[in-house]
Amino acid sequence: MNEKKKTIHLQGKVLTPLVIGNCAYIFHSSQVIRTSRIVSIGEVNDHYSCFETMNSYYHVEFSPIPINAAMPYYSQYAAA
């Protein structure tokens, strides 16, 4: 059976280091996405990451995380 994996393009931030055998956590559209296990890592640079999971190919273009998402506890005091 030859199944094609889907390719997913996201703009966000990879929250944990990419490690083969582990899941990736990606912050995208104000939510955290957990992928299936990583099977290979393509290119990782300052602008994007490309990697393959058991189910999909991911291309994550980096974008800044809003401060209240990155540090929700501390950001409530920053506005005071």
Secondary structure, DSSP 8 states (H G I E B T S, - for coil): -----EEEEEEEEE-S---TTSEEEEEETTEEEEEEEEEEEEEE-SSEEEEEESSEEEEEEE----HHHHSHHHHHHHT-
